[in-house]
Amino acid sequence: MFRLDADPTLLLESEEQRQLRSILRDLLAETCGPDGVREQADTPRGHDTALWDRLAGEIGVHGLAVPEEYGGAGYTFAELAVALEETGRVLCPVPLLTTVVLAGYGLMAGGDRGACARWLPDIAAGALTATVAGIVHPAEVTAERGPKGWVLRGEADLVPDGEGADLLLVAARAPDGQRLFAVEPEPATSERIARRVLDTTRRQALVRFRGAPAEPIGVPEETAAAVEAVLDAGRVALAAEHVGGTAHALDALLAYVSQRSQFGRVIGSFQAVKHRLADLLVEIEGARSASAYASACLATGAPELPVAASAAAVACTGAYRLATAEHVQLHGGIGFTWEHPAHLYLRRARADEALFGTGDDHRLRLAGLLGLTGSTR
């Protein structure tokens, strides 16, 4: 059991993590402004390939939580969470969530050492982008044995970063049960169609498999547990991103209300504005604590992870929703304009609310996990 009184330092930021945060913040301030985020959203890959390479080559972000035997740095999710928080702060246009968290943890959770040895080193090096299909959202994909091995048929919709990923980790129905398969998509057997979504900085796609060659990952008996592990890792990662986004919104608001004048006074001096900012700060600190606890649970493999992941999802999603709403409203008329970056954060917050389950979904799951109902989904 993960006990805070046994090792409370797990919830505190280490000196190495502080240094990582500082390096990342400086790099992202230099390379990742709102205009750049908009531009990258319209590119074929949907992300900044140069920044992706720099994060991998100069800082080693991609391999932070990858074991050393697979080419990673051998740290834990606690270090990766720092990177996710900083990239979430600036809406960094790189597929860190899908490649490193969803696909990376999917490979490790599948328990297939051969698959890990084949693909994790390239993920850690930044040479491969990846995502999952049929895991975040249910899909109608079947697997069958062909003359040259396994092939997939069917379609998976709303695949995050599915349009340009080099590798797809797919949950499909096989004759011996639900299984995970790795697919390196080719146009002849894997059609990928970009979906029009609210958040253009987090692209999604419809993927149609037409006899796509696939490699099985792990064994059917462990698939359900692997899928749940991927989803919980995604929830914890998303919570860290949301902490970064809420912190940006508060910083932007403090800067604005400190210089915007109305009726001869800066609006930050008005009591009503102070109260709203104070309420937002309380929400953010609660979200930060929930995220830190969930990250520590994931980093240590604690049995409390499912509860911590859903609790963090509720707290961080709610805080991000409030922060982005205040970001728009307290900026007044300019907050509603396309030119102002506030709408980018608002879109991200609204779209992310349903990425790994809504707040109500997680409350129901928590009730089941805590024995308050009969459901744990």
Phi, psi and omega in degrees: 000137178277116183242127181294325181288343179283320180209077182295343181294342179298337180265358181257148181281126180282169178297321178297320179292323176296319178294319177299316179299316181296316180297315181295318182296320178295315181296315183289328176296328181281327192245350193226074176266170181304321179296319178294323178298316179297317181297317183292331179297338182261001180278161181303320181276338179080006177213166182276102184293326179293317178293321177303315180293322180292320178299324180281313188281319185272327186243334180077030184301316186299329184260009184306312185259010178271132180303150181299327182295343178249024175088008181266185181272345177077018175277202182235181178296337180302321177287320178297325179298326176298315179295320180295321178296317181289322177290327176292330179298326184246009184054044185305124184278066175223148185276053182292316181299312185286316185285304188280319184274298186294303182288318182298311179290332176296317178296316181290322180290334179293342177070020182257101185296326178296317178294319178299316180294332182282318189248331184297321178301321178290325175296314181297328182275352183080012182272353185222133170255148186209166176201182179240152178225139181077009179249307177293318176234138179302148182219158177258081180236130178243151179242138178218156179275126176256182180301331183246012180131196182287143173225152180249144175223148180120195182216150175234128183254161177055045178280117182295130183055028185284342184289325186240001184296142179281336183222135176244129173258111193246133171269120184222156177274121176249166179304330181261016176119181179294134181219162173262140179227145174258131182232128170261096193295137174239144183306328184290333185236353181224102178271131182236124185238122179294135175265146174277118186233164182295316183262101182287348179275351176230088189286154178224158185214156168267128180242123177251123180262127181234073183074038182286125177301137184219150177250125179292143179244120177069203182237155183304324184297337183257002185294314182301317179294322179296318179298315178297322179296319178296315181296318179293321175299319178297320180295318180292319178296317180296323177299319178296317176302319183292325175300317177297318180294320179292322179297320177298315182300317179294316179299317180296321179293317180299319179295320184288312184289345178278345180237346180278124182256146176209133181057034176081008180222152173291140188291342177292346178275351180285137184298321181298321178291318179301317180298317181295320179291324178295317177298320179295319179299319178298316178298318182294317181293324175295318178295320180298319179294317179297320179294317181297319180294316180296319178297320178295321178297317179292321181295328184258357182068033184290144179294343179282001186306312181303318178293315181296321181295314180289324177296319178294322179299317180295310185293315186283323176295318179296318179294321180293321178299313179296316183297317182288328176294316178293325178303318179285310190291318182285348171277356178068215185301323184291337180293341181266358185273153179296329184289336182276138183289351183302325183291334178297318179289322178297317179295317179299315182297316182292317181293321182290340182303330183250008187295313178240028182111142180285171177302319178294322176301316182287328176295319176296319178297317179299319179300319178291316180297329181267006176080019181271340175219184180266003185249142175240010182268000000 
